[in-house]
């Protein structure tokens, strides 16, 4: 048993390292593609977003859609090892192949579909097509989130017959019946929306999502979902390579093709591992960012006043005078502390 666990640890770490090298290697190609098509960040005019425009005017023209590096790396390794395992069944390629119907079909599908939708949104944004400077309207984004989430919820409920949610330290399973579908949709939409809102500073979204994926990969490994853990390891390696270029001053931005796909994938993995109620601890910045936006919108609609100088909340701290690296680093620290607490609760729930 120990040898099996050790082999799986080596597999996950090895795939993470390999993903880092692949992502690092394809970065020049992706950047060349981005620059050739002039896929560069557009900053909305000060008349629409005065605080944001003042703080981020210098970032206009920075290449965006760098999230391609992450999902392209996952796709390359998934297809490569799946094909090699099919050509030479068993052995080494089977060891590296992490494409599995029960564990990784759904998150892989969600990652790629959301990446495609995010790509379209980014494309419209940089071309100035759409309302308020370009891109999809928020209601259109939410409709797409809902459609993807409903598809996943239907698969879990009707095909996998899942309707139980584990409440850490309370009960192993609470049957929600058909309410599970609505719960699933809420988790996926919240994850996607929050990830999108978090992507606003150099290294911020990539960093906090890295810690989330580390936590979920550990959870998947402990539960014996080794293919899912390997999938998480690949994303971790690709995220690290992305962050190499995305930390301040960013060479390029993640874009919706990265934030949307990774956000939805976080939600899907949480549902697959039955840890959605630990997500606020595994992704605390998601809660802060989306919560600040919702509070601001509610306050403006009901009180005609703003609570924050600007939202999402990372812009509020920037407006207070914090340099963006200070905001990013402090949000990383909050993430590390929260993720650690979440993992402690997970282990206490499972083994005590």
VOBA-1610 file (N, C-alpha, C; in pm, whole numbers, padded with zeros to 5 digits, always signed):
BEGIN
Unk+00083-00121+00000Unk+00000+00000+00000Unk+00086+00125+00000Unk+00193+00121+00081Unk+00283+00237+00088Unk+00347+00263-00048Unk+00386+00154-00117Unk+00449+00171-00248Unk+00352+00231-00349Unk+00222+00194-00339Unk+00122+00250-00430Unk+00106+00399-00405Unk+00097+00436-00277Unk+00084+00578-00242Unk+00206+00655-00289Unk+00324+00599-00267Unk+00448+00666-00308Unk+00451+00686-00459Unk+00409+00584-00533Unk+00406+00594-00679Unk+00310+00704-00725Unk+00198+00718-00655Unk+00101+00821-00692Unk+00152+00960-00655Unk+00224+00971-00543Unk+00285+01099-00507Unk+00384+01142-00614Unk+00469+01048-00656Unk+00568+01076-00761Unk+00497+01114-00891Unk+00386+01045-00919Unk+00310+01074-01041Unk+00256+01216-01041Unk+00192+01256-00931Unk+00134+01390-00923Unk+00243+01497-00932Unk+00351+01479-00854Unk+00460+01577-00855Unk+00529+01579-00991Unk+00548+01460-01050Unk+00613+01453-01180Unk+00532+01522-01288Unk+00402+01501-01288Unk+00315+01567-01385Unk+00313+01719-01363Unk+00318+01762-01238Unk+00322+01905-01209Unk+00449+01968-01267Unk+00561+01900-01247Unk+00689+01950-01301Unk+00687+01951-01453Unk+00635+01843-01511Unk+00627+01834-01657Unk+00536+01944-01712Unk+00423+01968-01646Unk+00331+02073-01689Unk+00398+02210-01682Unk+00476+02232-01577Unk+00549+02359-01565Unk+00643+02378-01684Unk+00716+02272-01719Unk+00812+02281-01829Unk+00742+02302-01963Unk+00630+02231-01984Unk+00555+02246-02108Unk+00497+02387-02118Unk+00435+02434-02009Unk+00375+02568-02009Unk+00482+02675-02032Unk+00596+02657-01967Unk+00706+02752-01984Unk+00754+02752-02129Unk+00757+02634-02190Unk+00808+02620-02326Unk+00713+02680-02431Unk+00582+02666-02408Unk+00487+02716-02507Unk+00455+02864-02488Unk+00500+02923-02377Unk+00471+03064-02351Unk+00515+03156-02464Unk+00638+03143-02518Unk+00676+03230-02631Unk+00582+03217-02751Unk+00534+03094-02778Unk+00443+03073-02890Unk+00309+03142-02864Unk+00259+03129-02741Unk+00132+03191-02706Unk+00143+03343-02710Unk+00252+03395-02656Unk+00272+03540-02656Unk+00282+03593-02800Unk+00353+03519-02884Unk+00363+03557-03025Unk+00226+03558-03092Unk+00144+03458-03061Unk+00008+03450-03113Unk-00075+03570-03066Unk-00064+03602-02938Unk-00139+03713-02879Unk-00099+03846-02943Unk+00031+03866-02956Unk+00079+03993-03010Unk+00051+04005-03160Unk+00058+03894-03232Unk+00032+03898-03376Unk-00112+03937-03403Unk-00204+03888-03317Unk-00346+03921-03333Unk-00385+04048-03257Unk-00287+04111-03194Unk-00310+04236-03119Unk-00417+04219-03012Unk-00404+04112-02937Unk-00499+04085-02828Unk-00449+04153-02703Unk-00477+04280-02692Unk-00423+04362-02583Unk-00533+04426-02500Unk-00501+04448-02376Unk-00598+04498-02278Unk-00646+04638-02315Unk-00777+04656-02306Unk-00839+04788-02324Unk-00891+04836-02189Unk-00861+04958-02154Unk-00908+05016-02028Unk-01028+05104-02058Unk-01136+05080-01986Unk-01256+05160-02006Unk-01230+05306-01972Unk-01300+05398-02035Unk-01276+05542-02012Unk-01306+05584-01868Unk-01240+05692-01827Unk-01256+05742-01690Unk-01399+05785-01661Unk-01472+05821-01764Unk-01611+05862-01744Unk-01698+05748-01692Unk-01657+05624-01721Unk-01733+05507-01677Unk-01679+05448-01548Unk-01547+05438-01539Unk-01483+05378-01420Unk-01368+05469-01376Unk-01398+05582-01312Unk-01294+05682-01282Unk-01179+05630-01197Unk-01209+05556-01090Unk-01103+05508-01000Unk-01018+05403-01071Unk-01083+05310-01135Unk-01011+05203-01205Unk-00924+05260-01316Unk-00979+05352-01394Unk-00903+05410-01505Unk-00780+05485-01455Unk-00796+05556-01345Unk-00682+05630-01288Unk-00572+05536-01241Unk-00610+05424-01182Unk-00512+05332-01125Unk-00447+05242-01229Unk-00518+05216-01339Unk-00472+05113-01432Unk-00451+05161-01575Unk-00450+05292-01596Unk-00432+05345-01730Unk-00301+05297-01792Unk-00197+05283-01711Unk-00066+05241-01761Unk-00066+05096-01813Unk-00167+05019-01774Unk-00173+04878-01816Unk-00236+04860-01953Unk-00293+04967-02008Unk-00356+04954-02139Unk-00252+04912-02243Unk-00289+04819-02325Unk-00198+04771-02428Unk-00119+04647-02387Unk-00134+04604-02260Unk-00066+04481-02215Unk-00137+04361-02278Unk-00062+04266-02333Unk-00125+04147-02391Unk-00214+04075-02289Unk-00325+04025-02334Unk-00416+03952-02246Unk-00441+03812-02305Unk-00528+03736-02244Unk-00559+03598-02284Unk-00443+03503-02258Unk-00358+03537-02160Unk-00248+03449-02123Unk-00294+03320-02059Unk-00422+03313-02020Unk-00476+03189-01964Unk-00470+03073-02063Unk-00451+03106-02191Unk-00434+03001-02292Unk-00321+02908-02253Unk-00216+02964-02195Unk-00099+02884-02155Unk-00140+02771-02061Unk-00231+02801-01969Unk-00270+02704-01867Unk-00354+02592-01927Unk-00465+02631-01992Unk-00553+02524-02043Unk-00493+02452-02163Unk-00409+02520-02239Unk-00343+02452-02351Unk-00247+02345-02300Unk-00178+02374-02192Unk-00088+02275-02132Unk-00164+02153-02084Unk-00276+02176-02016Unk-00360+02065-01969Unk-00408+01982-02088Unk-00454+02050-02193Unk-00505+01979-02311Unk-00395+01898-02381Unk-00278+01957-02395Unk-00166+01889-02461Unk-00130+01760-02388Unk-00113+01769-02255Unk-00072+01652-02179Unk-00184+01549-02170Unk-00308+01595-02157Unk-00420+01501-02150Unk-00432+01420-02280Unk-00431+01488-02392Unk-00445+01420-02521Unk-00324+01333-02551Unk-00204+01385-02521Unk-00080+01310-02550Unk-00076+01178-02476Unk-00096+01182-02345Unk-00085+01059-02266Unk-00203+00965-02290Unk-00319+01020-02321Unk-00434+00937-02354Unk-00411+00860-02484Unk-00355+00929-02584Unk-00325+00863-02711Unk-00215+00759-02696Unk-00108+00794-02624Unk+00002+00700-02605Unk-00042+00578-02527Unk-00129+00600-02428Unk-00181+00487-02350Unk-00268+00397-02437Unk-00338+00458-02534Unk-00420+00378-02625Unk-00337+00299-02724Unk-00225+00358-02768Unk-00138+00291-02865Unk-00057+00180-02799Unk-00011+00208-02675Unk+00068+00109-02601Unk+00002+00089-02465Unk-00105+00009-02459Unk-00182-00005-02335Unk-00097-00054-02218Unk-00126+00003-02101Unk-00056-00037-01980Unk+00082+00024-01971Unk+00151-00006-01864Unk+00288+00039-01848Unk+00301+00187-01817Unk+00408+00247-01867Unk+00446+00383-01831Unk+00342+00486-01874Unk+00289+00472-01997Unk+00193+00572-02045Unk+00062+00564-01968Unk+00024+00447-01926Unk-00094+00432-01842Unk-00073+00501-01707Unk+00049+00496-01661Unk+00086+00560-01534Unk+00070+00711-01543Unk+00105+00768-01659Unk+00098+00913-01676Unk-00040+00962-01722Unk-00116+00874-01784Unk-00247+00912-01835Unk-00343+00942-01720Unk-00398+01062-01718Unk-00491+01101-01611Unk-00633+01123-01663Unk-00656+01090-01790Unk-00792+01101-01846Unk-00872+00980-01802Unk-00974+01003-01724Unk-01053+00895-01665Unk-01201+00934-01666Unk-01284+00843-01713Unk-01428+00872-01726Unk-01491+00910-01593Unk-01455+00839-01488Unk-01520+00862-01358Unk-01467+00986-01287Unk-01341+01022-01309Unk-01280+01126-01227Unk-01250+01256-01301Unk-01208+01250-01427Unk-01160+01373-01491Unk-01233+01413-01617Unk-01325+01332-01667Unk-01401+01371-01785Unk-01476+01503-01762Unk-01547+01512-01651Unk-01629+01630-01624Unk-01543+01755-01605Unk-01440+01754-01517Unk-01360+01876-01503Unk-01284+01915-01630Unk-01238+01815-01707Unk-01171+01846-01834Unk-01268+01912-01931Unk-01388+01858-01941Unk-01490+01914-02029Unk-01525+02056-01985Unk-01545+02075-01855Unk-01580+02207-01803Unk-01468+02308-01830Unk-01344+02265-01807Unk-01228+02353-01830Unk-01224+02402-01974Unk-01240+02310-02071Unk-01225+02345-02210Unk-01343+02426-02264Unk-01464+02390-02225Unk-01581+02466-02271Unk-01577+02608-02215Unk-01546+02621-02085Unk-01539+02755-02024Unk-01425+02835-02084Unk-01314+02769-02118Unk-01201+02838-02182Unk-01243+02895-02317Unk-01322+02818-02392Unk-01369+02864-02523Unk-01462+02984-02509Unk-01554+02976-02412Unk-01645+03088-02388Unk-01567+03212-02345Unk-01471+03192-02254Unk-01388+03304-02209Unk-01306+03363-02322Unk-01259+03277-02413Unk-01182+03324-02529Unk-01267+03419-02613Unk-01392+03380-02638Unk-01483+03465-02716Unk-01505+03598-02645Unk-01525+03594-02514Unk-01547+03716-02436Unk-01425+03807-02445Unk-01306+03749-02431Unk-01182+03827-02442Unk-01169+03889-02580Unk-01199+03809-02682Unk-01187+03856-02820Unk-01277+03977-02845Unk-01401+03966-02798Unk-01494+04077-02813Unk-01445+04200-02738Unk-01385+04176-02619Unk-01336+04286-02538Unk-01223+04363-02603Unk-01124+04292-02655Unk-01008+04359-02716Unk-01045+04424-02848Unk-01151+04374-02913Unk-01195+04435-03039Unk-01295+04547-03016Unk-01334+04568-02891Unk-01428+04675-02861Unk-01570+04644-02904Unk-01600+04515-02922Unk-01735+04474-02965Unk-01818+04443-02841Unk-01929+04512-02827Unk-02014+04490-02711Unk-02032+04617-02631Unk-02113+04611-02525Unk-02144+04730-02446Unk-02027+04777-02361Unk-02022+04906-02335Unk-01925+04967-02243Unk-01781+04926-02275Unk-01747+04939-02402Unk-01607+04916-02438Unk-01577+04777-02489Unk-01673+04686-02485Unk-01649+04555-02542Unk-01667+04441-02444Unk-01692+04322-02500Unk-01711+04203-02418Unk-01857+04172-02395Unk-01881+04059-02334Unk-02018+04017-02306Unk-02078+04098-02192Unk-02208+04121-02198Unk-02276+04183-02086Unk-02276+04087-01967Unk-02286+04142-01848Unk-02285+04058-01729Unk-02398+03956-01731Unk-02514+03998-01776Unk-02627+03903-01779Unk-02602+03791-01878Unk-02531+03821-01986Unk-02497+03717-02083Unk-02395+03620-02025Unk-02299+03673-01949Unk-02203+03586-01881Unk-02274+03494-01784Unk-02365+03553-01706Unk-02437+03472-01608Unk-02520+03364-01676Unk-02577+03396-01790Unk-02655+03297-01863Unk-02566+03181-01908Unk-02445+03214-01952Unk-02351+03110-01994Unk-02306+03027-01875Unk-02277+03095-01762Unk-02241+03023-01639Unk-02352+02927-01600Unk-02476+02978-01605Unk-02591+02896-01566Unk-02607+02776-01658Unk-02585+02797-01787Unk-02600+02688-01883Unk-02497+02578-01857Unk-02371+02618-01835Unk-02267+02519-01807Unk-02293+02449-01675Unk-02333+02527-01574Unk-02360+02469-01443Unk-02478+02373-01447Unk-02582+02409-01522Unk-02700+02322-01533Unk-02664+02191-01602Unk-02575+02198-01700Unk-02531+02077-01769Unk-02457+01985-01672Unk-02366+02045-01594Unk-02291+01966-01495Unk-02381+01910-01387Unk-02476+01992-01341Unk-02568+01947-01236Unk-02652+01830-01283Unk-02696+01836-01408Unk-02777+01726-01464Unk-02696+01597-01471Unk-02570+01610-01508Unk-02483+01492-01515Unk-02465+01429-01377Unk-02437+01513-01277Unk-02416+01462-01142Unk-02543+01398-01086Unk-02656+01465-01107Unk-02780+01420-01042Unk-02843+01301-01114Unk-02851+01310-01247Unk-02923+01207-01322Unk-02832+01091-01366Unk-02707+01118-01401Unk-02619+01012-01449Unk-02540+00948-01335Unk-02491+01030-01241Unk-02410+00978-01131Unk-02493+00950-01006Unk-02620+00997-01006Unk-02711+00976-00894Unk-02658+01036-00765Unk-02599+01156-00775Unk-02546+01227-00658Unk-02648+01329-00610Unk-02677+01330-00482Unk-02761+01434-00426Unk-02725+01461-00279Unk-02606+01415-00239Unk-02563+01425-00099Unk-02450+01526-00086Unk-02460+01611+00015Unk-02355+01709+00045Unk-02301+01680+00184Unk-02171+01671+00194Unk-02107+01646+00323Unk-02091+01778+00399Unk-02130+01778+00525Unk-02113+01896+00610Unk-01998+01866+00705Unk-01883+01928+00687Unk-01765+01897+00767Unk-01790+01907+00917Unk-01745+01805+00988Unk-01754+01797+01135Unk-01897+01783+01186Unk-01994+01769+01094Unk-02134+01757+01135Unk-02193+01625+01088Unk-02193+01604+00957Unk-02251+01480+00903Unk-02180+01439+00776Unk-02174+01309+00752Unk-02109+01258+00632Unk-02189+01286+00507Unk-02317+01302+00522Unk-02396+01327+00402Unk-02536+01375+00433Unk-02574+01486+00372Unk-02709+01539+00383Unk-02773+01531+00245Unk-02877+01449+00232Unk-02943+01432+00103Unk-03029+01555+00072Unk-03002+01616-00043Unk-03075+01736-00082Unk-03185+01707-00183Unk-03191+01582-00232Unk-03289+01553-00335Unk-03264+01637-00459Unk-03369+01685-00523Unk-03352+01764-00645Unk-03296+01903-00615Unk-03299+01943-00488Unk-03236+02072-00451Unk-03086+02069-00478Unk-03031+01947-00489Unk-02888+01933-00519Unk-02854+02002-00652Unk-02946+01997-00747Unk-02922+02060-00877Unk-02902+02210-00860Unk-02988+02274-00782Unk-02976+02417-00758Unk-02849+02449-00680Unk-02815+02363-00583Unk-02693+02383-00505Unk-02571+02374-00595Unk-02569+02275-00682Unk-02457+02256-00776Unk-02443+02379-00865Unk-02555+02426-00920Unk-02552+02543-01008Unk-02498+02664-00934Unk-02541+02683-00808Unk-02492+02797-00729Unk-02341+02791-00711Unk-02288+02673-00677Unk-02144+02659-00653Unk-02065+02691-00780Unk-02107+02638-00894Unk-02035+02659-01019Unk-02042+02805-01063Unk-02161+02864-01059Unk-02177+03003-01099Unk-02098+03096-01007Unk-02105+03070-00877Unk-02031+03152-00781Unk-01881+03142-00804Unk-01831+03022-00832Unk-01688+03004-00857Unk-01644+03078-00983Unk-01722+03065-01090Unk-01687+03131-01215Unk-01691+03282-01202Unk-01799+03333-01143Unk-01815+03478-01125Unk-01704+03534-01037Unk-01675+03466-00927Unk-01574+03514-00832Unk-01434+03512-00892Unk-01402+03408-00968Unk-01271+03402-01033Unk-01254+03516-01130Unk-01360+03547-01203Unk-01355+03656-01299Unk-01333+03790-01229Unk-01398+03810-01116Unk-01383+03934-01041Unk-01244+03947-00978Unk-01184+03834-00945Unk-01053+03835-00879Unk-00941+03870-00975Unk-00961+03845-01104Unk-00857+03868-01204Unk-00848+04018-01234Unk-00771+04090-01151Unk-00763+04235-01171Unk-00629+04297-01139Unk-00539+04221-01075Unk-00406+04271-01042Unk-00302+04170-01086Unk-00182+04216-01108Unk-00075+04127-01151Unk-00052+04017-01047Unk-00069+03893-01088Unk-00042+03780-01001Unk-00150+03746-00901Unk-00256+03825-00895Unk-00358+03803-00791Unk-00440+03676-00817Unk-00509+03671-00930Unk-00595+03556-00959Unk-00513+03427-00968Unk-00401+03433-01039Unk-00317+03314-01053Unk-00268+03262-00920Unk-00232+03352-00831Unk-00180+03311-00700Unk-00285+03249-00612Unk-00400+03315-00599Unk-00502+03262-00508Unk-00561+03132-00564Unk-00571+03121-00697Unk-00621+02997-00755Unk-00519+02885-00741Unk-00391+02918-00742Unk-00288+02818-00719Unk-00307+02751-00583Unk-00330+02832-00480Unk-00350+02777-00345Unk-00478+02693-00339Unk-00582+02736-00411Unk-00706+02659-00415Unk-00684+02523-00478Unk-00612+02520-00589Unk-00587+02393-00657Unk-00495+02303-00575Unk-00401+02360-00503Unk-00317+02279-00415Unk-00403+02210-00310Unk-00494+02285-00249Unk-00582+02229-00147Unk-00671+02119-00205Unk-00733+02145-00319Unk-00823+02047-00379Unk-00748+01925-00430Unk-00624+01943-00474Unk-00543+01829-00517Unk-00508+01740-00399Unk-00475+01801-00287Unk-00448+01724-00165Unk-00573+01646-00123Unk-00687+01713-00128Unk-00814+01648-00092Unk-00840+01529-00183Unk-00826+01549-00314Unk-00850+01440-00410Unk-00756+01324-00384Unk-00630+01354-00354Unk-00531+01249-00329Unk-00568+01169-00204Unk-00604+01238-00098Unk-00639+01171+00028Unk-00762+01082+00008Unk-00853+01123-00077Unk-00974+01045-00102Unk-00950+00929-00199Unk-00826+00917-00248Unk-00794+00809-00340Unk-00834+00837-00483Unk-00869+00961-00515Unk-00902+00999-00652Unk-00772+01040-00722Unk-00691+00942-00755Unk-00555+00971-00800Unk-00550+01034-00939Unk-00644+00998-01027Unk-00649+01063-01158Unk-00685+01212-01143Unk-00780+01240-01055Unk-00821+01377-01030Unk-00706+01456-00967Unk-00633+01392-00876Unk-00517+01457-00815Unk-00409+01486-00920Unk-00390+01392-01014Unk-00293+01412-01122Unk-00336+01529-01210Unk-00464+01537-01238Unk-00520+01649-01315Unk-00492+01781-01242Unk-00514+01781-01111Unk-00485+01900-01031Unk-00338+01935-01035Unk-00252+01833-01031Unk-00108+01857-01038Unk-00067+01924-01167Unk-00129+01883-01278Unk-00099+01945-01408Unk-00138+02092-01408Unk-00256+02123-01353Unk-00300+02263-01346Unk-00205+02344-01257Unk-00163+02286-01147Unk-00070+02355-01056Unk+00060+02389-01128Unk+00117+02292-01200Unk+00240+02317-01273Unk+00224+02426-01377Unk+00113+02421-01452Unk+00087+02521-01555Unk+00066+02659-01493Unk-00003+02664-01378Unk-00026+02791-01309Unk+00105+02853-01261Unk+00195+02770-01214Unk+00325+02821-01168Unk+00403+02884-01283Unk+00399+02819-01399Unk+00467+02876-01516Unk+00402+03007-01557Unk+00269+03010-01554Unk+00197+03134-01587Unk+00236+03246-01491Unk+00241+03214-01363Unk+00275+03316-01263Unk+00417+03369-01279Unk+00505+03288-01335Unk+00643+03333-01358Unk+00644+03462-01441Unk+00550+03471-01534Unk+00541+03587-01623Unk+00434+03687-01580Unk+00342+03644-01492Unk+00228+03727-01459Unk+00247+03811-01333Unk+00348+03778-01251Unk+00372+03859-01131Unk+00419+03998-01174Unk+00403+04094-01086Unk+00431+04235-01118Unk+00577+04257-01160Unk+00599+04333-01268Unk+00500+04383-01364Unk+00465+04275-01466Unk+00339+04250-01484Unk+00293+04137-01565Unk+00333+04151-01711Unk+00385+04040-01766Unk+00415+04037-01910Unk+00286+04026-01989Unk+00187+03961-01931Unk+00056+03948-01993Unk-00045+03916-01884Unk-00173+03931-01917Unk-00281+03906-01823Unk-00348+03771-01852Unk-00421+03720-01754Unk-00487+03591-01768Unk-00603+03596-01865Unk-00687+03696-01853Unk-00806+03706-01937Unk-00916+03613-01892Unk-01034+03632-01948Unk-01149+03549-01913Unk-01129+03404-01955Unk-01052+03381-02061Unk-01029+03244-02105Unk-00955+03163-01999Unk-00883+03231-01911Unk-00817+03164-01800Unk-00899+03165-01673Unk-00946+03285-01634Unk-01018+03297-01506Unk-01150+03221-01507Unk-01224+03228-01618Unk-01353+03160-01625Unk-01334+03008-01621Unk-01238+02958-01699Unk-01217+02813-01705Unk-01166+02758-01573Unk-01073+02827-01510Unk-01017+02779-01383Unk-01119+02793-01270Unk-01196+02901-01272Unk-01298+02918-01168Unk-01402+02808-01171Unk-01452+02777-01289Unk-01551+02670-01302Unk-01490+02536-01263Unk-01364+02513-01301Unk-01298+02387-01267Unk-01282+02370-01117Unk-01252+02478-01046Unk-01244+02472-00900Unk-01378+02427-00842Unk-01486+02483-00892Unk-01618+02445-00844Unk-01650+02299-00873Unk-01615+02252-00992Unk-01643+02114-01031Unk-01564+02016-00944Unk-01436+02046-00920Unk-01355+01956-00837Unk-01409+01954-00694Unk-01452+02068-00645Unk-01511+02072-00510Unk-01634+01983-00502Unk-01715+01982-00607Unk-01833+01896-00607Unk-01794+01750-00621Unk-01693+01721-00703Unk-01649+01582-00721Unk-01592+01523-00592Unk-01529+01607-00512Unk-01470+01561-00386Unk-01564+01582-00267Unk-01685+01633-00296Unk-01785+01660-00193Unk-01731+01752-00083Unk-01661+01857-00127Unk-01610+01957-00033Unk-01656+02099-00067Unk-01776+02117-00123Unk-01816+02253-00161Unk-01830+02347-00041Unk-01863+02291+00077Unk-01879+02377+00195Unk-01744+02422+00252Unk-01636+02364+00200Unk-01502+02411+00238Unk-01447+02512+00139Unk-01518+02537+00030Unk-01470+02631-00071Unk-01444+02772-00017Unk-01529+02824+00075Unk-01498+02957+00128Unk-01361+02962+00197Unk-01312+02848+00246Unk-01179+02843+00305Unk-01072+02812+00201Unk-01106+02732+00102Unk-01011+02701-00005Unk-00995+02816-00103Unk-01095+02904-00109Unk-01090+03019-00200Unk-01148+03143-00132Unk-01086+03187-00023Unk-01144+03298+00055Unk-01147+03430-00020Unk-01050+03452-00108Unk-01046+03578-00182Unk-01163+03583-00281Unk-01204+03469-00332Unk-01322+03465-00418Unk-01442+03523-00344Unk-01455+03484-00218Unk-01569+03531-00137Unk-01560+03681-00115Unk-01440+03729-00082Unk-01421+03872-00059Unk-01450+03955-00184Unk-01398+03908-00297Unk-01411+03983-00421Unk-01555+03990-00469Unk-01619+03874-00480Unk-01757+03873-00529Unk-01852+03936-00427Unk-01823+03912-00298Unk-01906+03972-00193Unk-01902+04124-00198Unk-01784+04180-00223Unk-01772+04326-00228Unk-01850+04383-00346Unk-01848+04313-00459Unk-01922+04359-00576Unk-02073+04357-00549Unk-02120+04248-00491Unk-02264+04236-00463Unk-02309+04339-00360Unk-02227+04362-00256Unk-02260+04463-00156Unk-02264+04603-00217Unk-02167+04631-00303Unk-02162+04762-00367Unk-02285+04786-00455Unk-02321+04685-00535Unk-02438+04699-00622Unk-02566+04716-00541Unk-02577+04638-00432Unk-02696+04648-00347Unk-02707+04784-00282Unk-02595+04835-00230Unk-02593+04964-00164Unk-02627+05077-00261Unk-02574+05071-00380Unk-02601+05175-00480Unk-02747+05172-00525Unk-02803+05052-00528Unk-02942+05039-00572Unk-03041+05082-00464Unk-03008+05055-00338Unk-03103+05083-00228Unk-03075+05214-00155Unk-02945+05247-00138Unk-02908+05366-00061Unk-02853+05479-00145Unk-02828+05450-00274Unk-02768+05547-00366Unk-02629+05591-00318Unk-02564+05503-00242Unk-02430+05531-00191Unk-02339+05412-00213Unk-02209+05442-00223Unk-02112+05335-00236Unk-02054+05300-00099Unk-02027+05171-00079Unk-01961+05125+00043Unk-01810+05131+00025Unk-01764+05092-00092Unk-01621+05087-00123Unk-01588+05195-00226Unk-01463+05238-00226Unk-01420+05337-00324Unk-01429+05281-00465Unk-01401+05152-00478Unk-01411+05084-00606Unk-01419+04934-00579Unk-01485+04864-00666Unk-01493+04719-00653Unk-01454+04654-00786Unk-01408+04529-00779Unk-01391+04440-00664Unk-01296+04500-00559Unk-01293+04439-00442Unk-01233+04502-00326Unk-01083+04527-00340Unk-01013+04455-00428Unk-00870+04484-00445Unk-00850+04625-00499Unk-00945+04676-00578Unk-00935+04813-00628Unk-00961+04914-00516Unk-01043+04876-00419Unk-01067+04963-00304Unk-00937+04988-00227Unk-00862+04879-00204Unk-00735+04894-00132Unk-00633+04974-00215Unk-00637+04955-00346Unk-00550+05036-00432Unk-00586+05184-00418Unk-00715+05215-00417Unk-00761+05353-00406Unk-00722+05414-00272Unk-00705+05329-00170Unk-00661+05378-00039Unk-00512+05408-00036Unk-00441+05369-00141Unk-00299+05399-00148Unk-00207+05279-00142Unk-00263+05158-00131Unk-00179+05039-00129Unk-00127+05013-00271Unk+00001+04983-00281Unk+00054+04942-00410Unk-00004+04805-00445Unk-00023+04778-00575Unk-00088+04653-00611Unk-00010+04530-00566Unk+00122+04539-00556Unk+00198+04424-00506Unk+00166+04398-00359Unk+00140+04504-00283Unk+00104+04487-00142Unk-00032+04420-00130Unk-00127+04462-00213Unk-00258+04400-00213Unk-00246+04252-00248Unk-00173+04223-00355Unk-00157+04085-00401Unk-00092+03998-00295Unk+00018+04043-00238Unk+00089+03963-00138Unk+00004+03939-00015Unk-00068+04039+00030Unk-00152+04022+00149Unk-00270+03930+00121Unk-00324+03937+00002Unk-00431+03844-00034Unk-00377+03702-00045Unk-00255+03687-00092Unk-00192+03555-00093Unk-00178+03500+00048Unk-00134+03587+00141Unk-00117+03544+00280Unk-00250+03500+00339Unk-00355+03578+00315Unk-00489+03541+00362Unk-00528+03405+00305Unk-00498+03382+00177Unk-00531+03256+00112Unk-00458+03139+00178Unk-00329+03156+00204Unk-00249+03049+00265Unk-00305+03012+00402Unk-00335+03113+00483Unk-00388+03086+00617Unk-00523+03016+00608Unk-00609+03065+00521Unk-00743+03009+00508Unk-00740+02867+00452Unk-00656+02844+00350Unk-00645+02710+00291Unk-00593+02610+00394Unk-00497+02654+00474Unk-00443+02567+00580Unk-00553+02528+00678Unk-00633+02626+00718Unk-00745+02600+00809Unk-00845+02504+00745Unk-00873+02525+00617Unk-00965+02437+00546Unk-00917+02294+00541Unk-00786+02275+00518Unk-00729+02140+00515Unk-00730+02076+00653Unk-00706+02155+00755Unk-00714+02102+00892Unk-00854+02051+00920Unk-00956+02128+00884Unk-01094+02086+00905Unk-01123+01959+00823Unk-01074+01954+00701Unk-01094+01837+00616Unk-01036+01712+00681Unk-00913+01720+00730Unk-00849+01603+00791Unk-00918+01566+00923Unk-00959+01665+01000Unk-01031+01634+01123Unk-01163+01565+01092Unk-01231+01612+00990Unk-01360+01554+00951Unk-01345+01410+00902Unk-01237+01381+00833Unk-01219+01249+00773Unk-01158+01146+00866Unk-01074+01189+00958Unk-00994+01092+01031Unk-01011+01095+01183Unk-01095+01182+01233Unk-01113+01187+01379Unk-01262+01166+01413
//
